């Protein structure tokens, strides 16, 4: 985690927080060995405990930590506002949330990284990038009519290596190699209002519903959840770049009829428009955090309708489609809810099949 915090009253006060430097000091305190090069931990003796310590950073009482710093910088604040006491309001101007994947050595990452770069440039178009960052995208692949921002993919050669970065309306997700043996996937949030948080208001704390994410430090934990989900979606999409399994091994089980509990289960046709739309829908980025329900899937497959009879018919059709995916082991039910999520096998299979569906025919012929 790296972020810039600021307070707006009575003046602008900036405070930069480096989560990795903070973590290094936590590791020192708990006597956990590590190897740090610049702003990168390339080896840690106890990775699980290090992750637990990093997670504890999100539980910080930011006002309690930052107000004393502000008092040192502006000691006459209380005297100036003695008649009208006003507290500082701390906000997060921008944040970077990184997921570091440590390889055993530079050779392993060097062999894989060119495949990741090529896959990111060729197969992760603007609609996929918007899904990584939690933006809704119609199943047609076209950007939503209300979206007025810009989606950009940028490739940059750095002294350490190559960085691939995707922008959506100022927010971004990027991938680059660090210190030879670390693959870093990083989400930067500058426009938090593009995301949602389940909260009440100051006037009605109990009136909780999904509202726009604020810059205030009160929403920092949700910002971290959104960023982590973005990193995981991007990592899953990249997993199809250098899959060691033959496509046949992934596709054959779901493209073949089967029987379950003496009931016939039809085969999937991932190259056909209908089943491809279903696979694209259930793998949408906005469903990666909380899963999806029948009513979430229905409008993406059939569009919105005010006709109650038609809506019931469509709901029944979606139920059959979800039952089909479950029978093939691609999705599973979230206990005690009406929500579904992709299984690990489902994530691998669907990502690979969709990548194959959009692959360039000439490139496939050259590889044959």
LOVO-511607 format. One record per residue (C-alpha): residue number from 1; x, y, z. Coordinates in pm, whole numbers, plus 50000, padded with zeros to 5 digits. Each point is the difference from the previous one (the first is absolute). Layout:
REM residues N
- NUM, X, Y, Z .
...
This chain:
REM residues 368
- 1, 50000, 50000, 50000 .
- 2, 50128, 50343, 49906 .
- 3, 49780, 50307, 50032 .
- 4, 49993, 50375, 50044 .
- 5, 49779, 50127, 50284 .
- 6, 49901, 50362, 50038 .
- 7, 49791, 50221, 50224 .
- 8, 49810, 50301, 49867 .
- 9, 49957, 50214, 50311 .
- 10, 50134, 50254, 50077 .
- 11, 50263, 49932, 49732 .
- 12, 50115, 49720, 49772 .
- 13, 50225, 49756, 50184 .
- 14, 50136, 49704, 49805 .
- 15, 50123, 49676, 50152 .
- 16, 50138, 49711, 49793 .
- 17, 49972, 49645, 50137 .
- 18, 50219, 49720, 49863 .
- 19, 49848, 49667, 50100 .
- 20, 50307, 49792, 49915 .
- 21, 50231, 50213, 50210 .
- 22, 49744, 49975, 50279 .
- 23, 49990, 49621, 49956 .
- 24, 50379, 49978, 50013 .
- 25, 49995, 50173, 50339 .
- 26, 49728, 49762, 50119 .
- 27, 50215, 49705, 49891 .
- 28, 50297, 50146, 50189 .
- 29, 49784, 50037, 50310 .
- 30, 49885, 49636, 49980 .
- 31, 50350, 49876, 49911 .
- 32, 49892, 49850, 49666 .
- 33, 50282, 49979, 49747 .
- 34, 49965, 50156, 49655 .
- 35, 50195, 50133, 49705 .
- 36, 49905, 50349, 49877 .
- 37, 50129, 50172, 49687 .
- 38, 49886, 50358, 49955 .
- 39, 49620, 49997, 50048 .
- 40, 49962, 49626, 49948 .
- 41, 50009, 49697, 50231 .
- 42, 50158, 49724, 49790 .
- 43, 50003, 49736, 50275 .
- 44, 49826, 49955, 50337 .
- 45, 50060, 49719, 50248 .
- 46, 49635, 49984, 50112 .
- 47, 49776, 50118, 49714 .
- 48, 49673, 49915, 50175 .
- 49, 50088, 50202, 50310 .
- 50, 50125, 50287, 49783 .
- 51, 49662, 50009, 49823 .
- 52, 49821, 50008, 50336 .
- 53, 50212, 50296, 50108 .
- 54, 49929, 50180, 49671 .
- 55, 49625, 49941, 50048 .
- 56, 50021, 50160, 50344 .
- 57, 50098, 50329, 49835 .
- 58, 49640, 50033, 49875 .
- 59, 49870, 50005, 50358 .
- 60, 50192, 50319, 50077 .
- 61, 49819, 50287, 50172 .
- 62, 50115, 50251, 49739 .
- 63, 49868, 50310, 50175 .
- 64, 50167, 49887, 50324 .
- 65, 50333, 49958, 49820 .
- 66, 49987, 50304, 49774 .
- 67, 49852, 50265, 50232 .
- 68, 50313, 50006, 50224 .
- 69, 50212, 50049, 49688 .
- 70, 49781, 50291, 49895 .
- 71, 50035, 50147, 50352 .
- 72, 50378, 50004, 49961 .
- 73, 49980, 50171, 49663 .
- 74, 49728, 50247, 50102 .
- 75, 50019, 50038, 50379 .
- 76, 49770, 50304, 50022 .
- 77, 49703, 49824, 49837 .
- 78, 49816, 49951, 50332 .
- 79, 50066, 50359, 50104 .
- 80, 49874, 50136, 49667 .
- 81, 49676, 49804, 50020 .
- 82, 49947, 50001, 50374 .
- 83, 49657, 50167, 49968 .
- 84, 49892, 49780, 49708 .
- 85, 50172, 49660, 50039 .
- 86, 50049, 49826, 49667 .
- 87, 50176, 49671, 49947 .
- 88, 50219, 49920, 49703 .
- 89, 49842, 49806, 49715 .
- 90, 50244, 49744, 49862 .
- 91, 49959, 49868, 49648 .
- 92, 50197, 49774, 49768 .
- 93, 50097, 50184, 49683 .
- 94, 50126, 49688, 49824 .
- 95, 50095, 49647, 50096 .
- 96, 50209, 49720, 49850 .
- 97, 49923, 49644, 50106 .
- 98, 50244, 49736, 49880 .
- 99, 50001, 49621, 50004 .
- 100, 50357, 49869, 49983 .
- 101, 50056, 49645, 49871 .
- 102, 50344, 49880, 50104 .
- 103, 50175, 49749, 49772 .
- 104, 50277, 49768, 50117 .
- 105, 50243, 50160, 49758 .
- 106, 50033, 50249, 49712 .
- 107, 50013, 49720, 49741 .
- 108, 49645, 49881, 50075 .
- 109, 49849, 50348, 49967 .
- 110, 50210, 50086, 49693 .
- 111, 49865, 49691, 49821 .
- 112, 49637, 50085, 50079 .
- 113, 49993, 50380, 49975 .
- 114, 50012, 50037, 49617 .
- 115, 49693, 49776, 49975 .
- 116, 49817, 50218, 50254 .
- 117, 50086, 50320, 49812 .
- 118, 49889, 49854, 49667 .
- 119, 49675, 49867, 50147 .
- 120, 49927, 50334, 50170 .
- 121, 50049, 50196, 49679 .
- 122, 49819, 49761, 49764 .
- 123, 49709, 49865, 50206 .
- 124, 49921, 50246, 50280 .
- 125, 49800, 50265, 49816 .
- 126, 49828, 50302, 50147 .
- 127, 49688, 49806, 50104 .
- 128, 50207, 49750, 50201 .
- 129, 50196, 50282, 50165 .
- 130, 49677, 50171, 50103 .
- 131, 49885, 49674, 50158 .
- 132, 50326, 49970, 50197 .
- 133, 49921, 50340, 50149 .
- 134, 49641, 49907, 50078 .
- 135, 49831, 50193, 49719 .
- 136, 49690, 49850, 49838 .
- 137, 50036, 49905, 49634 .
- 138, 49712, 49871, 49782 .
- 139, 50040, 49648, 49861 .
- 140, 50023, 50157, 49654 .
- 141, 50351, 50115, 50098 .
- 142, 49916, 50365, 49931 .
- 143, 50057, 50259, 50272 .
- 144, 49700, 50111, 50201 .
- 145, 49820, 50300, 49855 .
- 146, 50041, 50198, 50323 .
- 147, 50377, 49952, 50008 .
- 148, 50171, 50324, 49898 .
- 149, 50355, 49914, 50108 .
- 150, 50296, 49855, 49814 .
- 151, 50149, 49651, 49992 .
- 152, 50370, 49984, 49912 .
- 153, 50261, 49722, 49994 .
- 154, 50359, 50115, 50025 .
- 155, 50322, 49801, 49955 .
- 156, 50314, 50155, 50145 .
- 157, 50360, 49882, 50008 .
- 158, 50158, 50069, 50339 .
- 159, 50360, 49947, 50118 .
- 160, 49884, 49687, 50184 .
- 161, 49780, 49864, 49721 .
- 162, 49665, 50052, 49827 .
- 163, 49691, 50143, 50169 .
- 164, 49648, 49945, 49863 .
- 165, 49741, 50246, 50130 .
- 166, 49627, 50039, 49933 .
- 167, 49809, 50320, 50083 .
- 168, 49627, 50042, 50054 .
- 169, 49886, 50357, 50071 .
- 170, 50320, 50077, 50191 .
- 171, 50003, 49677, 50203 .
- 172, 50238, 49730, 49886 .
- 173, 50123, 49645, 50034 .
- 174, 50354, 49913, 49893 .
- 175, 50251, 49717, 49997 .
- 176, 50378, 50016, 50014 .
- 177, 50300, 49803, 50122 .
- 178, 50196, 50113, 50305 .
- 179, 50355, 49910, 50099 .
- 180, 50007, 49711, 49754 .
- 181, 49798, 49752, 50207 .
- 182, 49678, 50183, 50100 .
- 183, 49693, 50043, 49779 .
- 184, 49797, 50298, 50120 .
- 185, 49635, 50063, 49912 .
- 186, 49887, 50339, 50122 .
- 187, 49672, 50191, 50004 .
- 188, 50005, 50377, 50036 .
- 189, 49683, 50187, 50100 .
- 190, 49978, 50373, 49940 .
- 191, 49625, 50019, 49929 .
- 192, 49838, 49803, 50287 .
- 193, 49648, 50105, 49900 .
- 194, 50019, 49744, 49720 .
- 195, 49956, 49734, 50272 .
- 196, 49740, 49924, 50268 .
- 197, 50003, 49939, 50377 .
- 198, 49716, 49859, 50214 .
- 199, 49946, 50266, 50265 .
- 200, 49756, 50238, 50163 .
- 201, 50025, 50377, 50023 .
- 202, 50112, 50229, 50281 .
- 203, 49637, 50092, 50062 .
- 204, 49869, 49642, 49968 .
- 205, 50277, 49748, 50080 .
- 206, 49753, 49709, 49993 .
- 207, 49866, 50086, 49652 .
- 208, 50261, 49785, 49832 .
- 209, 50008, 49948, 49626 .
- 210, 50252, 50002, 49717 .
- 211, 50129, 50356, 49966 .
- 212, 50290, 50162, 49814 .
- 213, 50341, 49943, 50153 .
- 214, 50133, 50311, 50172 .
- 215, 50352, 50138, 50023 .
- 216, 49974, 50018, 50378 .
- 217, 50210, 49760, 50207 .
- 218, 49678, 49841, 50128 .
- 219, 49980, 49811, 49669 .
- 220, 50365, 49893, 49982 .
- 221, 49927, 49637, 50087 .
- 222, 49741, 49974, 49722 .
- 223, 50247, 50166, 49762 .
- 224, 50249, 49726, 50088 .
- 225, 49735, 49729, 49935 .
- 226, 49919, 50149, 49659 .
- 227, 50369, 50024, 49909 .
- 228, 50075, 49645, 50112 .
- 229, 49704, 49868, 49799 .
- 230, 50130, 50188, 49695 .
- 231, 50347, 49844, 50043 .
- 232, 49852, 49651, 50034 .
- 233, 49783, 50041, 49689 .
- 234, 50300, 50113, 49801 .
- 235, 50213, 49713, 50129 .
- 236, 49729, 49747, 49909 .
- 237, 49973, 50145, 49650 .
- 238, 50376, 49971, 49960 .
- 239, 49992, 49637, 50109 .
- 240, 49891, 49901, 49648 .
- 241, 50320, 50144, 49851 .
- 242, 50224, 49704, 50073 .
- 243, 49767, 49722, 50106 .
- 244, 50190, 49671, 50017 .
- 245, 49685, 49799, 49926 .
- 246, 49907, 49934, 49636 .
- 247, 49682, 50177, 49892 .
- 248, 49852, 49658, 49925 .
- 249, 50038, 49898, 50365 .
- 250, 49803, 50304, 50117 .
- 251, 49738, 50007, 49725 .
- 252, 49919, 49632, 49956 .
- 253, 49823, 49942, 50335 .
- 254, 49760, 50293, 49954 .
- 255, 49948, 49946, 49627 .
- 256, 49878, 49646, 50050 .
- 257, 49656, 49871, 50108 .
- 258, 49992, 49835, 50339 .
- 259, 49759, 49849, 50247 .
- 260, 49961, 50103, 50362 .
- 261, 49765, 49822, 50238 .
- 262, 49850, 49823, 49696 .
- 263, 49918, 50335, 49839 .
- 264, 50150, 50100, 49663 .
- 265, 50218, 50311, 50000 .
- 266, 50052, 50164, 49662 .
- 267, 50342, 50106, 49876 .
- 268, 50110, 50362, 49999 .
- 269, 50088, 50172, 49672 .
- 270, 50243, 50279, 50098 .
- 271, 50045, 50100, 49635 .
- 272, 49626, 50055, 49957 .
- 273, 49851, 50342, 50072 .
- 274, 49751, 49885, 50266 .
- 275, 50236, 49802, 50222 .
- 276, 50284, 50250, 49948 .
- 277, 49772, 50278, 50126 .
- 278, 49920, 49791, 50307 .
- 279, 50369, 49933, 50074 .
- 280, 50091, 50366, 49949 .
- 281, 49719, 50109, 50232 .
- 282, 50083, 49777, 50296 .
- 283, 50370, 50099, 49974 .
- 284, 49928, 50373, 50007 .
- 285, 50226, 50207, 50223 .
- 286, 49722, 50150, 50212 .
- 287, 49896, 49648, 50106 .
- 288, 50348, 49905, 50122 .
- 289, 49952, 50159, 50344 .
- 290, 49648, 49898, 50107 .
- 291, 49903, 49738, 49743 .
- 292, 49683, 50018, 49790 .
- 293, 49631, 49916, 50026 .
- 294, 49742, 49899, 49744 .
- 295, 49873, 50357, 49980 .
- 296, 50356, 50128, 49943 .
- 297, 50056, 49768, 49705 .
- 298, 49658, 50037, 49836 .
- 299, 50028, 50357, 49860 .
- 300, 50342, 49928, 49849 .
- 301, 49861, 49706, 49803 .
- 302, 49652, 50127, 49912 .
- 303, 49993, 50374, 50067 .
- 304, 49763, 50189, 50226 .
- 305, 49625, 49944, 49977 .
- 306, 49696, 50128, 50188 .
- 307, 49788, 49700, 49896 .
- 308, 49953, 49785, 50313 .
- 309, 49916, 49683, 49807 .
- 310, 50305, 50037, 49774 .
- 311, 50223, 50074, 50300 .
- 312, 49887, 49678, 50171 .
- 313, 50070, 49802, 49683 .
- 314, 50346, 50154, 49973 .
- 315, 50068, 49930, 50368 .
- 316, 49911, 49634, 49949 .
- 317, 50233, 49985, 49699 .
- 318, 50286, 50148, 50204 .
- 319, 49937, 49745, 50274 .
- 320, 50044, 49720, 49745 .
- 321, 50320, 50161, 49868 .
- 322, 50149, 50035, 50348 .
- 323, 49906, 49639, 50075 .
- 324, 50186, 49903, 49683 .
- 325, 50316, 50186, 50105 .
- 326, 49978, 49844, 50345 .
- 327, 49968, 49651, 49851 .
- 328, 50321, 50060, 49805 .
- 329, 50177, 50116, 50317 .
- 330, 50051, 50360, 49883 .
- 331, 49800, 50177, 50274 .
- 332, 49903, 49928, 50359 .
- 333, 49738, 50132, 50242 .
- 334, 50098, 50240, 50278 .
- 335, 49864, 49834, 50318 .
- 336, 49680, 50149, 50148 .
- 337, 49958, 50246, 49711 .
- 338, 49853, 50014, 49650 .
- 339, 50341, 50092, 49858 .
- 340, 50238, 49804, 49783 .
- 341, 50375, 50031, 49944 .
- 342, 50244, 49844, 49755 .
- 343, 50193, 49695, 50118 .
- 344, 50378, 49996, 49954 .
- 345, 49948, 49758, 49711 .
- 346, 49729, 50226, 49861 .
- 347, 50229, 50304, 50008 .
- 348, 50278, 49814, 49819 .
- 349, 49770, 49837, 49744 .
- 350, 49785, 50304, 49919 .
- 351, 50296, 50241, 49974 .
- 352, 50183, 49761, 49766 .
- 353, 49696, 49928, 49783 .
- 354, 49913, 50368, 49960 .
- 355, 50363, 50081, 49915 .
- 356, 49996, 49722, 49739 .
- 357, 49671, 50128, 49860 .
- 358, 50149, 50345, 49939 .
- 359, 50339, 49875, 49878 .
- 360, 50124, 50119, 49664 .
- 361, 49960, 49727, 49734 .
- 362, 50324, 50090, 49818 .
- 363, 50201, 49975, 50319 .
- 364, 49848, 49659, 50073 .
- 365, 50090, 49882, 49649 .
- 366, 50360, 50116, 50046 .
- 367, 50020, 49812, 50329 .
- 368, 49856, 49682, 49846 .
